[in-house]
């Protein structure tokens, strides 16, 4: 049920990669073709299981998610991804005109919402606006942000990449925002609410468990010991702190 389309245009910076999730094959193919013509790289999925497979194999900059899907619907998928700490931007599409669907979608973490069938030019404009917001979110560095090295990792704040032992690792926009915020404030304990703001870049509900899951994912990425973390340490009653190489851990900092 899956397919992949890539833009043939080459540029100095890689084209954003979109994952289009829609069980209507004709509609999906039309969207993929149009988005590729607009300079995006595209991947496709027909349901939630294929979406999970695509996310496990590929870095994705944004998900175009249909609300009406067989099995797990779009709202359930969005809620599940956000609960797992996946912060990849989501633009939700639906044939429904009910206002409550839009409100619920945005409340559970969708970044934007469009009715379908809609104007494909408007969809592209919304996608680009969401991607710009992601790049400009609180905690996001400027292009000349430099690099931070710790352990076997190098975080490039300008290129927004993380390398471990020389290999680039896949990160969501939210994961990058949280890690960048922590490393740019070494030894400073940050609350879960501050870190959620860095991940989302807008008003939000700071669910403690959601941030704990994201920190757990980041620890795995950087090779931190889950039981005795070296770099991303828990500060009881507060949140988390980044302890750079050469700096002793505070006695009160230990993993939950």
The 8 nearest C-alpha neighbors of each residue, nearest first, counted from 0:
[[1, 45, 44, 2, 49, 43, 24, 46],
 [0, 2, 44, 43, 45, 49, 3, 42],
 [1, 3, 43, 42, 0, 4, 44, 41],
 [4, 2, 42, 43, 41, 5, 1, 40],
 [5, 3, 41, 42, 40, 6, 31, 2],
 [4, 6, 40, 41, 7, 35, 3, 39],
 [5, 7, 35, 40, 8, 38, 39, 4],
 [6, 8, 5, 9, 38, 35, 40, 36],
 [9, 7, 6, 38, 10, 14, 5, 36],
 [8, 10, 7, 11, 13, 6, 14, 12],
 [11, 9, 12, 13, 8, 14, 38, 7],
 [10, 12, 13, 9, 14, 8, 15, 158],
 [11, 13, 10, 14, 9, 15, 158, 8],
 [14, 12, 15, 10, 11, 9, 16, 40],
 [13, 15, 39, 40, 16, 12, 38, 10],
 [16, 14, 39, 60, 40, 13, 17, 59],
 [15, 17, 40, 60, 59, 41, 39, 14],
 [18, 16, 41, 61, 62, 59, 60, 42],
 [17, 19, 42, 62, 43, 41, 63, 20],
 [18, 20, 63, 43, 62, 42, 44, 64],
 [21, 19, 44, 64, 45, 43, 65, 63],
 [22, 20, 45, 65, 23, 27, 19, 44],
 [21, 23, 45, 24, 68, 46, 20, 69],
 [24, 22, 26, 21, 25, 27, 45, 28],
 [25, 23, 27, 26, 22, 28, 21, 45],
 [24, 26, 28, 27, 23, 29, 30, 22],
 [27, 25, 29, 23, 28, 24, 30, 21],
 [26, 28, 24, 30, 25, 29, 21, 23],
 [27, 29, 31, 25, 30, 26, 24, 32],
 [30, 28, 26, 32, 27, 31, 33, 25],
 [31, 29, 27, 33, 28, 32, 34, 26],
 [30, 32, 28, 34, 29, 33, 35, 27],
 [31, 33, 35, 29, 30, 34, 28, 36],
 [32, 34, 36, 30, 35, 31, 29, 37],
 [35, 33, 37, 31, 36, 32, 39, 30],
 [34, 36, 6, 39, 32, 38, 37, 33],
 [37, 35, 33, 34, 38, 32, 6, 39],
 [38, 36, 34, 35, 39, 33, 123, 6],
 [39, 37, 35, 36, 6, 14, 8, 34],
 [40, 38, 35, 14, 15, 34, 6, 37],
 [39, 41, 5, 16, 6, 35, 14, 15],
 [42, 40, 17, 4, 16, 5, 18, 3],
 [41, 43, 3, 18, 4, 17, 19, 2],
 [44, 42, 19, 2, 1, 18, 20, 3],
 [43, 45, 20, 1, 49, 50, 46, 19],
 [44, 46, 22, 21, 20, 0, 49, 1],
 [47, 45, 49, 48, 44, 68, 22, 50],
 [48, 46, 50, 49, 71, 51, 76, 45],
 [49, 47, 51, 50, 46, 52, 44, 45],
 [48, 50, 52, 44, 51, 47, 46, 53],
 [49, 51, 47, 53, 48, 44, 52, 54],
 [52, 50, 48, 54, 49, 53, 55, 47],
 [53, 51, 49, 55, 50, 54, 56, 48],
 [52, 54, 50, 56, 55, 51, 57, 49],
 [55, 53, 51, 57, 56, 52, 50, 58],
 [54, 56, 52, 53, 57, 51, 58, 50],
 [57, 55, 53, 54, 52, 58, 51, 169],
 [58, 56, 54, 53, 55, 59, 169, 52],
 [57, 59, 169, 54, 60, 56, 170, 16],
 [60, 58, 16, 61, 17, 57, 18, 54],
 [61, 59, 16, 15, 17, 87, 58, 88],
 [60, 62, 88, 17, 59, 87, 89, 18],
 [63, 61, 89, 18, 17, 64, 19, 90],
 [64, 62, 19, 90, 91, 89, 18, 20],
 [63, 65, 91, 20, 62, 92, 90, 19],
 [66, 64, 92, 21, 67, 93, 91, 73],
 [65, 67, 73, 93, 72, 92, 68, 74],
 [68, 66, 72, 65, 73, 93, 69, 94],
 [67, 69, 72, 22, 66, 46, 70, 73],
 [70, 68, 71, 72, 46, 67, 22, 47],
 [69, 71, 72, 68, 46, 47, 67, 48],
 [70, 72, 47, 75, 69, 76, 68, 73],
 [73, 71, 68, 75, 67, 74, 66, 70],
 [72, 74, 66, 76, 75, 65, 77, 67],
 [75, 73, 77, 76, 72, 104, 78, 66],
 [74, 76, 78, 72, 73, 77, 79, 71],
 [77, 75, 73, 79, 74, 78, 80, 72],
 [76, 78, 74, 80, 79, 75, 73, 81],
 [79, 77, 75, 81, 76, 107, 80, 82],
 [78, 80, 82, 76, 77, 81, 75, 83],
 [81, 79, 83, 85, 77, 82, 78, 76],
 [80, 82, 84, 85, 83, 78, 79, 77],
 [81, 83, 79, 84, 80, 209, 78, 85],
 [82, 84, 80, 81, 85, 79, 212, 209],
 [83, 85, 213, 81, 82, 209, 212, 86],
 [86, 84, 80, 81, 83, 87, 171, 173],
 [85, 87, 173, 171, 84, 172, 88, 81],
 [86, 88, 171, 61, 172, 85, 60, 89],
 [89, 87, 61, 110, 86, 62, 90, 60],
 [90, 88, 62, 109, 110, 61, 63, 91],
 [91, 89, 111, 63, 112, 110, 64, 109],
 [90, 92, 112, 64, 65, 63, 89, 111],
 [93, 91, 65, 113, 114, 66, 64, 112],
 [92, 94, 114, 66, 95, 115, 65, 67],
 [95, 93, 115, 114, 96, 116, 92, 67],
 [96, 94, 93, 97, 114, 100, 115, 66],
 [95, 97, 98, 94, 114, 93, 100, 101],
 [96, 98, 99, 95, 100, 101, 94, 102],
 [97, 99, 101, 100, 96, 102, 95, 103],
 [98, 100, 102, 101, 97, 103, 104, 96],
 [101, 99, 103, 98, 102, 97, 104, 95],
 [100, 102, 104, 98, 99, 103, 105, 112],
 [103, 101, 99, 105, 104, 100, 106, 98],
 [102, 104, 106, 100, 105, 101, 99, 107],
 [105, 103, 101, 102, 109, 107, 106, 100],
 [104, 106, 109, 108, 102, 103, 107, 101],
 [105, 107, 103, 104, 108, 102, 109, 203],
 [108, 106, 104, 105, 78, 103, 109, 77],
 [107, 109, 105, 106, 110, 81, 104, 77],
 [108, 110, 105, 89, 104, 111, 90, 107],
 [111, 109, 89, 90, 88, 108, 105, 129],
 [112, 110, 90, 109, 91, 89, 105, 113],
 [111, 113, 91, 90, 92, 101, 114, 110],
 [114, 112, 92, 91, 115, 93, 111, 117],
 [115, 113, 93, 94, 92, 117, 116, 95],
 [116, 114, 117, 94, 93, 92, 113, 95],
 [115, 117, 114, 94, 118, 93, 119, 92],
 [118, 116, 115, 114, 119, 113, 121, 122],
 [117, 119, 121, 120, 122, 116, 115, 123],
 [120, 118, 122, 121, 117, 123, 33, 30],
 [121, 119, 123, 122, 118, 124, 125, 117],
 [120, 122, 124, 118, 119, 123, 125, 117],
 [121, 123, 119, 125, 120, 124, 126, 118],
 [122, 124, 126, 120, 121, 125, 127, 119],
 [123, 125, 121, 127, 122, 126, 128, 120],
 [126, 124, 128, 122, 123, 127, 121, 129],
 [127, 125, 123, 129, 128, 124, 122, 130],
 [126, 128, 130, 124, 129, 125, 131, 123],
 [127, 129, 125, 131, 126, 130, 124, 132],
 [130, 128, 132, 126, 131, 127, 125, 133],
 [129, 131, 133, 127, 132, 128, 126, 134],
 [132, 130, 128, 134, 133, 129, 127, 135],
 [133, 131, 129, 135, 130, 134, 136, 128],
 [132, 134, 130, 136, 131, 135, 129, 172],
 [133, 135, 131, 132, 136, 139, 130, 172],
 [134, 136, 132, 133, 139, 131, 137, 200],
 [135, 137, 200, 133, 139, 134, 132, 138],
 [138, 136, 197, 200, 139, 135, 196, 176],
 [137, 139, 197, 180, 176, 136, 140, 179],
 [138, 140, 137, 136, 176, 135, 134, 141],
 [141, 139, 144, 156, 138, 157, 142, 179],
 [140, 142, 144, 143, 157, 139, 156, 135],
 [141, 143, 157, 144, 140, 158, 156, 145],
 [144, 142, 157, 141, 145, 156, 140, 158],
 [143, 145, 157, 156, 141, 142, 140, 146],
 [146, 144, 156, 143, 157, 155, 147, 142],
 [147, 145, 155, 154, 156, 153, 148, 144],
 [146, 148, 154, 153, 155, 149, 145, 182],
 [149, 147, 153, 152, 154, 146, 150, 151],
 [150, 148, 152, 244, 151, 243, 153, 147],
 [149, 151, 152, 148, 244, 221, 153, 230],
 [150, 152, 164, 163, 149, 153, 148, 221],
 [153, 151, 163, 149, 162, 150, 148, 221],
 [152, 154, 148, 162, 147, 161, 155, 149],
 [155, 153, 161, 147, 146, 160, 156, 148],
 [156, 154, 146, 160, 159, 158, 157, 145],
 [157, 155, 144, 159, 145, 146, 140, 158],
 [156, 158, 142, 144, 143, 159, 155, 145],
 [157, 159, 155, 160, 156, 142, 144, 143],
 [160, 158, 156, 157, 155, 161, 175, 154],
 [161, 159, 155, 158, 154, 162, 167, 156],
 [162, 160, 154, 168, 167, 153, 155, 163],
 [161, 163, 167, 166, 153, 165, 152, 168],
 [162, 164, 152, 165, 166, 151, 167, 153],
 [165, 163, 151, 166, 152, 162, 167, 153],
 [164, 166, 163, 162, 167, 152, 151, 153],
 [167, 165, 162, 163, 164, 168, 161, 152],
 [166, 168, 162, 161, 163, 165, 169, 160],
 [169, 167, 161, 162, 166, 170, 163, 220],
 [168, 170, 58, 167, 171, 161, 57, 160],
 [171, 169, 174, 175, 168, 172, 58, 161],
 [170, 172, 174, 173, 87, 86, 175, 85],
 [173, 171, 175, 174, 87, 86, 176, 170],
 [172, 174, 198, 86, 176, 171, 175, 177],
 [175, 173, 171, 177, 176, 172, 170, 178],
 [174, 176, 178, 172, 173, 177, 179, 170],
 [177, 175, 173, 198, 197, 179, 174, 178],
 [176, 178, 180, 174, 175, 179, 198, 194],
 [179, 177, 181, 175, 180, 176, 174, 182],
 [180, 178, 176, 182, 181, 177, 175, 183],
 [179, 181, 138, 177, 183, 178, 182, 176],
 [180, 182, 178, 184, 241, 179, 183, 177],
 [183, 181, 179, 184, 185, 180, 241, 178],
 [182, 184, 180, 181, 185, 179, 147, 178],
 [183, 185, 181, 182, 187, 180, 186, 241],
 [186, 184, 241, 187, 182, 242, 183, 181],
 [185, 187, 242, 241, 240, 188, 184, 243],
 [188, 186, 185, 184, 240, 189, 241, 181],
 [187, 189, 240, 239, 186, 238, 190, 234],
 [190, 188, 239, 238, 240, 193, 187, 191],
 [189, 191, 238, 193, 192, 237, 194, 239],
 [190, 192, 194, 238, 193, 195, 210, 207],
 [191, 193, 195, 190, 205, 194, 196, 189],
 [194, 192, 196, 190, 191, 195, 189, 197],
 [193, 195, 197, 191, 196, 192, 177, 198],
 [196, 194, 198, 192, 197, 193, 191, 199],
 [197, 195, 200, 193, 199, 194, 198, 192],
 [198, 196, 138, 194, 137, 176, 195, 200],
 [199, 197, 173, 195, 176, 196, 177, 200],
 [198, 200, 196, 201, 197, 195, 173, 136],
 [199, 201, 136, 196, 137, 197, 198, 202],
 [202, 200, 199, 203, 196, 136, 137, 197],
 [203, 201, 200, 204, 196, 199, 205, 195],
 [204, 202, 205, 201, 196, 199, 195, 106],
 [203, 205, 206, 202, 192, 195, 106, 207],
 [206, 204, 192, 207, 203, 195, 191, 209],
 [205, 207, 209, 208, 204, 210, 191, 192],
 [208, 206, 209, 210, 205, 211, 191, 192],
 [207, 209, 211, 210, 206, 212, 82, 213],
 [208, 210, 212, 206, 211, 207, 84, 82],
 [211, 209, 213, 212, 208, 207, 214, 191],
 [212, 210, 208, 214, 213, 209, 215, 207],
 [211, 213, 215, 209, 210, 214, 84, 208],
 [212, 214, 84, 210, 216, 215, 211, 217],
 [215, 213, 217, 211, 216, 212, 218, 210],
 [214, 216, 212, 218, 213, 217, 211, 219],
 [217, 215, 213, 219, 214, 218, 212, 220],
 [218, 216, 220, 214, 219, 215, 213, 221],
 [219, 217, 223, 215, 221, 220, 216, 222],
 [218, 220, 222, 216, 217, 221, 223, 215],
 [219, 221, 217, 218, 222, 216, 168, 223],
 [220, 222, 218, 219, 223, 217, 152, 163],
 [223, 221, 219, 220, 218, 224, 151, 163],
 [222, 224, 218, 228, 221, 219, 225, 229],
 [223, 225, 228, 227, 226, 222, 229, 218],
 [224, 226, 228, 227, 223, 218, 215, 254],
 [227, 225, 224, 228, 254, 255, 253, 223],
 [226, 228, 224, 225, 254, 229, 253, 223],
 [229, 227, 224, 223, 225, 232, 230, 231],
 [228, 230, 223, 231, 227, 232, 224, 242],
 [229, 231, 242, 241, 228, 232, 243, 223],
 [232, 230, 241, 240, 228, 229, 242, 239],
 [231, 233, 240, 239, 228, 252, 253, 230],
 [232, 234, 239, 254, 253, 252, 238, 235],
 [235, 233, 252, 238, 239, 237, 236, 232],
 [234, 236, 237, 233, 238, 252, 251, 253],
 [235, 237, 234, 238, 190, 233, 239, 251],
 [238, 236, 190, 234, 235, 189, 239, 188],
 [239, 237, 190, 234, 191, 189, 233, 188],
 [240, 238, 233, 234, 188, 189, 232, 190],
 [239, 241, 188, 232, 187, 231, 186, 189],
 [242, 240, 231, 185, 230, 181, 186, 182],
 [241, 243, 230, 186, 185, 246, 240, 248],
 [244, 242, 246, 230, 241, 245, 149, 185],
 [245, 243, 246, 149, 242, 150, 230, 247],
 [244, 246, 243, 247, 242, 248, 149, 150],
 [245, 247, 244, 243, 242, 248, 186, 249],
 [248, 246, 249, 245, 242, 244, 243, 250],
 [249, 247, 250, 246, 242, 252, 229, 232],
 [248, 250, 252, 251, 247, 253, 186, 242],
 [249, 251, 252, 248, 253, 247, 234, 235],
 [250, 252, 249, 253, 234, 235, 248, 233],
 [253, 251, 234, 249, 233, 250, 232, 248],
 [252, 254, 233, 232, 251, 234, 255, 227],
 [253, 255, 233, 232, 226, 227, 228, 252],
 [254, 233, 253, 235, 226, 234, 232, 211]]
